[in-house]
Amino acid sequence: MLKKSNGYRAIVRALGGMTEDELKKAIAEELADERRVAVLERLHQRFTTVRARRERAELLKELET
């Protein structure tokens, strides 16, 4: 998914459109293949942001019921 031939900036741009599942897959692929620390940290940072946003929306939805 995020090949080494892609520059770091191109990878960071791609993260904005990725879903939680896509980010999980990208993290697993990075751990299995390229193993780049900076990319892995950025993937995890984005993953936790997306997950927190989803969890927060779920919590707020419970207030509406």
C-alpha positions in Angstrom: 0.0 0.0 0.0 2.6 2.6 1.1 5.6 1.5 -0.9 9.1 2.7 -0.1 9.3 4.4 -3.5 6.6 6.9 -2.2 8.2 9.9 -0.5 7.3 10.6 3.1 5.2 13.6 2.1 3.2 11.5 -0.4 2.6 9.0 2.3 1.4 11.7 4.7 -1.0 13.1 2.1 -2.5 9.6 1.5 -3.2 9.2 5.2 -6.0 11.8 5.2 -8.3 9.7 3.1 -7.7 6.3 4.8 -10.3 4.6 6.9 -9.6 2.9 10.2 -9.5 -0.5 8.6 -7.1 0.7 5.8 -4.8 2.2 8.5 -4.8 -1.1 10.4 -3.8 -2.9 7.2 -1.1 -0.3 6.4 0.4 -0.7 9.9 0.5 -4.5 9.5 2.1 -4.1 6.1 4.6 -1.6 7.3 5.6 -4.0 10.2 5.9 -6.9 7.8 7.8 -5.2 5.0 9.4 -1.8 5.1 9.7 -1.3 8.9 10.2 2.5 8.7 10.0 4.0 12.1 8.8 7.5 11.0 6.1 6.0 8.7 5.0 3.6 11.4 4.7 6.4 14.0 2.7 8.5 11.5 0.4 5.6 10.6 -0.3 4.9 14.3 -0.8 8.6 15.1 -3.4 8.9 12.3 -5.0 5.5 13.3 -5.5 6.7 16.9 -7.0 10.0 15.7 -9.5 8.2 13.5 -10.3 5.7 16.2 -10.8 8.4 18.8 -13.1 10.3 16.5 -15.3 7.2 15.9 -15.4 6.3 19.6 -16.3 9.9 20.6 -19.1 9.9 18.0 -20.4 6.6 19.5 -20.3 8.0 23.0 -22.2 11.2 22.0 -24.8 9.2 20.1 -25.6 7.4 23.4 -26.4 10.8 24.9 -29.1 11.2 22.3 -31.0 8.1 23.3 
